[in-house]
Amino acid sequence: MKIKISEIAELVNGEIIGDANLEISKLSNIQDAVLGDLTFLYIGKYNHFLNTTKATAILVSNEIEQTNPHLTYIIVDKPNIAFQNIINHYFKPEFNLKGINPTAVIDGSAKLDNSASVGANVFIGTNSSVGSNSKIYHNTVILENCKIGNNVLIFPNVTIRENSIIGNNVIIHPNSVIGSDGFGFSPDSNGVYHKIPQIGNVIIEDDVEIGSNVSIDRAAIGSTVIGKGVKLDNLIQIAHNVKVGKNTVMSAQVGISGSAKIGENCILGGQVGCVGHIELGDNVLVGAQSGISKSLPKAGTYFGSPAKEIKTTMKLEGHIRSLPNYLERIKKLEEKILLLEKNSQIEKENN
C-alpha cells in the first residue's frame, strides 16, 4: 500500500512542511523507521531521534522545530491521536474468518446469526447464542446457556463457562477464561476445606476488551459484572462477585479479590492488588504495585502498600529514604545530651 502525504494530511487535518507528493507504505516508531515510513513524535524524551530517524515523514505538533531537512513534517495538534486515526483508516487489521468450519461442534439448540463465523474445533453448547457479525476463533469453548452479542471478536482458545452473558462489540484475546469458579471454600471443624458451589454467572457489558490470559470468576450467587467500556490488560484476575464500573482500565497483573466494587473511570496500574469486600469510588487512579487494603471512596491518585493518597505516600517515602540521616542526627543529639548530663553531674559534685 502506498499513500500520499497529501492524503494523510487531509485525513488528520494537518499542515505539510515538505513534499506533499511523497508516498509512505507503512508506519513505524521513530527510532526504527526507514525510508518509506511514517512516524510520529509526541513525547519529549524521544526528541533526540528527530535528527537521526530515517523516516520519510513525521507527525509532530507545532511546538517541535523542523530541524531535520530530510523529513517531511505533518503538523497536527495531537500527533499520537492523529497516528491512531491513520492506523484505523488505512492499516486496521482485518479478521477474515467466514462461515462455520466443519470441525466445529454446535449443539442443535444453539442459535447462531447467519452472519456469525465459527472457526476450527469450536464447541458451542446447549441453548447458547451468537449474535450478528461475531467471530469465534479456533478451539474456543462456549458452554451451555451463554449469550454472545453482536460484533464480538473471540480469539483462539478462549473458554466461556455456562450462563455467561457477553455484550456487543466485545473483544476477548487468546487463552482467557470467562466464568471460572470463584475461589470459595469453607473449612470444617477439622480444618478440611470444602468447596462452596459457585452458581452465579459473569456479565460482560458492551464495548469491553479483555486481554490474553485473563480470568474472570463467576459469582457465588448473582453476577460478576464488567461494565461498559472497561479495558483489561493481559494476566488479570477478577474474583467472584466483583463489580467493575464503566470505562475503568486495568494494567497487567492486577488482582481484584471477591466482592470488591471498582468505580467508573478508574485506572489501576500494573500489579495492583485489591482485597475483597471494599469499594473504590469513581475516578480513582492507583499507581503500579500498590496494595489496596481499605475502601477509597474519594476520587484521586493513590499509591503504596497499603495505598494512600499519593502526597502522603511521597512524604512517607521521603522520610524513609532519609532514615540514615535521621539516625546520624539522633546519635549526635544523644552524644550532646550525654555530654550535657555528664557536665551537669560534675558541676553538682563540685558544688
C-alpha positions as CSV (number, residue, x, y, z in Angstrom):
1,M,0.0,0.0,0.0
2,K,1.3,3.4,-0.9
3,I,-0.3,6.6,0.5
4,K,0.4,10.2,-0.5
5,I,1.4,12.6,2.3
6,S,-1.3,14.9,1.0
7,E,-4.0,12.3,1.6
8,I,-2.7,11.7,5.1
9,A,-2.6,15.4,5.9
10,E,-6.2,15.8,4.7
11,L,-7.3,12.9,6.9
12,V,-5.8,14.3,10.1
13,N,-6.3,18.0,9.2
14,G,-2.5,18.5,9.2
15,E,-0.3,21.2,7.7
16,I,2.5,19.8,5.4
17,I,6.0,21.2,5.6
18,G,8.0,19.5,2.8
19,D,7.0,17.4,-0.2
20,A,3.2,16.7,-0.2
21,N,3.6,14.3,-3.2
22,L,5.9,11.8,-1.3
23,E,4.4,8.4,-0.5
24,I,4.6,6.2,2.5
25,S,4.0,2.5,2.6
26,K,3.9,1.7,6.3
27,L,4.0,3.1,9.9
28,S,6.9,2.8,12.3
29,N,8.2,4.1,15.6
30,I,10.7,7.0,15.3
31,Q,13.8,5.1,16.3
32,D,13.2,2.1,13.9
33,A,11.7,4.0,10.9
34,V,13.3,3.7,7.4
35,L,12.7,5.3,4.1
36,G,9.0,5.0,3.1
37,D,7.8,5.0,6.7
38,L,5.5,7.5,8.5
39,T,6.3,8.0,12.2
40,F,5.3,10.4,14.9
41,L,6.7,12.3,17.9
42,Y,4.8,13.5,20.9
43,I,6.9,12.5,24.0
44,G,9.8,14.8,24.8
45,K,12.3,12.1,25.7
46,Y,12.3,10.9,22.1
47,N,13.2,14.3,20.7
48,H,16.8,13.3,20.1
49,F,15.6,10.8,17.5
50,L,14.3,13.7,15.3
51,N,17.6,14.3,13.6
52,T,18.5,10.6,13.2
53,T,15.3,9.0,12.1
54,K,15.3,7.6,8.6
55,A,11.5,8.0,8.1
56,T,10.1,9.8,5.1
57,A,7.5,11.7,7.1
58,I,6.6,12.5,10.7
59,L,3.6,13.7,12.6
60,V,4.6,16.4,15.1
61,S,2.9,19.3,17.0
62,N,3.8,22.9,16.1
63,E,6.0,23.1,19.2
64,I,8.6,20.8,17.5
65,E,11.3,22.6,15.5
66,Q,11.7,21.2,12.0
67,T,15.5,20.6,12.3
68,N,15.8,17.6,10.0
69,P,15.8,18.8,6.4
70,H,15.4,15.2,5.1
71,L,11.9,14.8,6.7
72,T,8.5,15.9,5.5
73,Y,6.5,17.2,8.5
74,I,2.8,17.0,9.1
75,I,1.9,19.5,11.8
76,V,-1.1,18.4,13.9
77,D,-2.5,19.3,17.4
78,K,-2.0,15.8,18.8
79,P,0.4,13.6,16.9
80,N,-0.5,10.4,18.9
81,I,-4.2,10.8,18.2
82,A,-3.5,11.5,14.5
83,F,-1.3,8.4,14.2
84,Q,-4.1,6.3,15.7
85,N,-6.6,7.8,13.2
86,I,-4.3,6.8,10.4
87,I,-4.0,3.3,11.7
88,N,-7.7,2.9,11.9
89,H,-8.3,4.4,8.4
90,Y,-5.5,2.6,6.4
91,F,-4.0,-0.2,8.5
92,K,-6.7,-1.6,10.8
93,P,-6.3,-5.4,10.9
94,E,-9.0,-7.4,9.1
95,F,-10.2,-10.7,10.5
96,N,-11.3,-12.8,7.6
97,L,-12.9,-15.7,9.4
98,K,-16.0,-16.6,7.4
99,G,-18.7,-19.2,7.8
100,I,-18.9,-22.3,10.0
101,N,-15.8,-24.5,10.0
102,P,-16.9,-28.2,9.5
103,T,-14.9,-29.3,12.6
104,A,-16.9,-27.0,14.9
105,V,-19.3,-28.8,17.3
106,I,-22.5,-26.8,17.7
107,D,-25.4,-28.1,19.7
108,G,-28.7,-28.3,17.8
109,S,-30.4,-26.0,20.3
110,A,-27.8,-23.2,19.9
111,K,-28.7,-20.2,17.8
112,L,-26.2,-18.5,15.6
113,D,-26.9,-15.5,13.4
114,N,-26.4,-16.2,9.7
115,S,-23.6,-13.6,9.7
116,A,-21.7,-15.2,12.6
117,S,-18.4,-17.0,11.9
118,V,-17.0,-20.0,13.8
119,G,-13.5,-21.4,13.5
120,A,-12.0,-24.9,13.7
121,N,-12.7,-27.1,16.7
122,V,-15.0,-24.6,18.4
123,F,-17.6,-26.0,20.8
124,I,-20.9,-24.2,21.4
125,G,-23.2,-25.8,24.0
126,T,-26.9,-26.2,24.7
127,N,-29.1,-23.1,24.3
128,S,-26.2,-20.7,23.7
129,S,-26.5,-18.0,21.1
130,V,-24.1,-15.9,19.0
131,G,-25.1,-12.6,17.5
132,S,-24.6,-10.9,14.2
133,N,-21.1,-10.4,12.7
134,S,-19.5,-12.1,15.7
135,K,-16.4,-14.2,15.1
136,I,-15.5,-17.2,17.3
137,Y,-12.0,-18.3,16.6
138,H,-10.4,-21.8,16.7
139,N,-10.5,-24.1,19.8
140,T,-12.8,-21.8,21.7
141,V,-15.3,-23.4,24.1
142,I,-18.7,-21.9,24.9
143,L,-20.7,-23.9,27.3
144,E,-24.5,-24.0,27.8
145,N,-26.9,-21.1,28.2
146,C,-24.3,-18.5,27.1
147,K,-25.3,-15.4,25.2
148,I,-22.8,-13.8,22.8
149,G,-23.8,-10.4,21.4
150,N,-23.2,-8.7,18.1
151,N,-19.8,-7.8,16.6
152,V,-18.0,-9.8,19.2
153,L,-14.5,-11.0,18.4
154,I,-13.3,-14.0,20.4
155,F,-9.7,-15.2,19.7
156,P,-8.5,-18.8,19.9
157,N,-8.5,-21.0,23.0
158,V,-11.0,-18.9,25.0
159,T,-13.3,-20.7,27.4
160,I,-16.6,-19.2,28.3
161,R,-18.4,-21.1,31.1
162,E,-22.1,-21.7,31.4
163,N,-24.6,-18.9,31.7
164,S,-22.2,-16.2,30.8
165,I,-23.5,-13.1,29.0
166,I,-21.2,-11.2,26.6
167,G,-22.5,-7.9,25.3
168,N,-21.9,-6.2,21.9
169,N,-18.6,-5.1,20.4
170,V,-16.6,-7.1,22.9
171,I,-13.1,-8.4,22.2
172,I,-11.6,-11.3,24.2
173,H,-8.0,-12.3,23.5
174,P,-6.5,-15.8,23.5
175,N,-6.5,-18.1,26.5
176,S,-8.8,-16.1,28.7
177,V,-11.4,-17.7,30.8
178,I,-14.8,-16.2,31.5
179,G,-16.9,-17.7,34.3
180,S,-14.4,-20.0,36.0
181,D,-15.4,-21.0,39.6
182,G,-14.8,-18.4,42.2
183,F,-12.4,-19.3,45.0
184,G,-14.9,-20.4,47.5
185,F,-14.1,-22.9,50.2
186,S,-15.3,-23.4,53.8
187,P,-13.3,-25.2,56.5
188,D,-15.0,-27.7,58.8
189,S,-14.1,-28.2,62.5
190,N,-11.2,-30.4,61.4
191,G,-9.7,-27.7,59.2
192,V,-10.7,-29.5,56.0
193,Y,-11.8,-27.2,53.2
194,H,-15.0,-28.0,51.3
195,K,-15.9,-26.4,48.0
196,I,-18.8,-23.9,48.0
197,P,-20.7,-24.2,44.7
198,Q,-20.4,-21.1,42.6
199,I,-23.9,-20.9,41.0
200,G,-23.8,-17.3,39.7
201,N,-22.5,-16.1,36.3
202,V,-20.5,-13.4,34.6
203,I,-21.9,-10.4,32.7
204,I,-19.6,-8.6,30.3
205,E,-21.3,-5.4,29.1
206,D,-20.8,-3.7,25.7
207,D,-17.5,-2.4,24.3
208,V,-15.3,-4.3,26.7
209,E,-11.8,-5.5,25.7
210,I,-10.2,-8.4,27.6
211,G,-6.6,-9.2,27.2
212,S,-5.0,-12.6,27.0
213,N,-4.7,-15.0,30.0
214,V,-7.4,-13.1,31.9
215,S,-9.5,-15.0,34.4
216,I,-12.9,-13.6,35.4
217,D,-14.7,-15.8,38.0
218,R,-18.4,-16.4,38.1
219,A,-20.3,-15.2,41.1
220,A,-21.1,-17.4,44.0
221,I,-24.6,-16.1,43.8
222,G,-25.7,-13.3,41.4
223,S,-23.3,-11.9,38.9
224,T,-19.7,-10.8,38.4
225,V,-20.1,-7.7,36.3
226,I,-17.6,-6.0,34.0
227,G,-19.1,-2.6,33.0
228,K,-19.5,-1.0,29.6
229,G,-16.2,0.2,28.0
230,V,-13.9,-1.5,30.5
231,K,-10.4,-2.4,29.2
232,L,-8.5,-5.2,30.8
233,D,-4.8,-5.9,30.1
234,N,-3.2,-9.3,30.0
235,L,-2.9,-11.6,33.0
236,I,-5.6,-10.1,35.2
237,Q,-7.6,-11.9,37.9
238,I,-11.1,-10.7,38.7
239,A,-12.6,-12.8,41.5
240,H,-16.2,-13.8,42.2
241,N,-18.9,-11.1,42.7
242,V,-16.7,-8.2,41.7
243,K,-18.3,-5.2,40.0
244,V,-16.2,-3.1,37.7
245,G,-17.7,0.3,36.7
246,K,-17.8,1.5,33.2
247,N,-14.7,2.9,31.4
248,T,-12.3,1.6,34.0
249,V,-8.9,0.5,32.8
250,M,-6.6,-2.1,34.5
251,S,-3.0,-2.8,33.5
252,A,-1.3,-6.2,33.5
253,Q,-1.3,-8.5,36.6
254,V,-3.9,-6.6,38.6
255,G,-5.8,-8.8,41.0
256,I,-9.2,-8.0,42.4
257,S,-10.5,-10.1,45.3
258,G,-14.0,-11.2,45.8
259,S,-17.0,-8.8,46.1
260,A,-14.9,-5.7,45.7
261,K,-16.6,-2.9,43.8
262,I,-14.5,-0.7,41.5
263,G,-16.0,2.6,40.4
264,E,-16.3,4.2,37.0
265,N,-13.4,5.8,35.0
266,C,-10.8,4.3,37.4
267,I,-7.2,3.5,36.4
268,L,-5.3,0.7,38.1
269,G,-1.6,0.4,37.3
270,G,0.3,-2.9,36.8
271,Q,0.3,-5.4,39.6
272,V,-2.2,-3.5,41.8
273,G,-3.8,-5.8,44.4
274,C,-7.2,-5.2,45.9
275,V,-8.6,-7.0,49.0
276,G,-12.2,-8.2,48.9
277,H,-15.4,-6.5,50.1
278,I,-14.1,-2.9,49.6
279,E,-15.2,-0.1,47.3
280,L,-13.3,2.3,45.0
281,G,-15.1,5.4,44.1
282,D,-15.3,6.9,40.6
283,N,-12.2,8.4,39.0
284,V,-9.7,6.7,41.4
285,L,-6.2,6.2,40.0
286,V,-3.9,3.7,41.7
287,G,-0.2,3.5,41.0
288,A,1.6,0.3,40.0
289,Q,2.3,-2.4,42.6
290,S,0.0,-0.7,45.1
291,G,-1.9,-2.7,47.7
292,I,-5.5,-1.6,48.3
293,S,-6.4,-2.7,51.8
294,K,-9.4,-0.5,52.5
295,S,-12.1,1.4,50.6
296,L,-11.0,4.5,48.6
297,P,-14.3,6.3,48.1
298,K,-12.8,9.7,47.1
299,A,-11.6,10.5,43.6
300,G,-7.9,11.0,43.4
301,T,-4.5,9.4,43.0
302,Y,-3.2,6.7,45.4
303,F,0.0,4.8,45.7
304,G,1.8,2.5,48.0
305,S,1.1,-0.6,50.1
306,P,-1.2,0.0,51.8
307,A,-2.3,2.5,49.2
308,K,-2.6,6.1,50.5
309,E,-3.2,9.4,48.9
310,I,-0.2,10.0,46.8
311,K,1.1,13.1,48.5
312,T,1.0,11.3,51.8
313,T,2.9,8.3,50.3
314,M,5.5,10.6,48.8
315,K,6.1,12.3,52.2
316,L,6.4,9.0,53.9
317,E,8.8,7.7,51.2
318,G,10.9,10.8,51.6
319,H,11.2,10.2,55.3
320,I,12.1,6.5,54.8
321,R,14.9,7.5,52.4
322,S,16.1,10.0,55.0
323,L,16.3,7.4,57.8
324,P,20.1,7.1,57.7
325,N,20.5,10.8,58.0
326,Y,17.9,10.9,60.8
327,L,19.9,8.1,62.6
328,E,23.1,10.1,62.4
329,R,21.5,13.2,63.7
330,I,19.9,11.3,66.6
331,K,23.3,9.9,67.5
332,K,24.8,13.3,67.6
333,L,21.9,14.6,69.7
334,E,22.3,11.7,72.1
335,E,26.0,12.4,72.4
336,K,25.3,16.1,73.1
337,I,22.7,15.1,75.7
338,L,25.1,12.7,77.4
339,L,27.8,15.3,77.5
340,L,25.4,17.9,79.0
341,E,24.3,15.3,81.6
342,K,27.9,14.5,82.4
343,N,28.9,18.1,82.8
344,S,25.8,18.8,84.9
345,Q,26.7,15.9,87.2
346,I,30.3,17.1,87.5
347,E,29.0,20.6,88.3
348,K,26.7,19.2,91.1
349,E,29.6,17.2,92.6
350,N,31.9,20.2,92.6
351,N,29.2,22.2,94.4
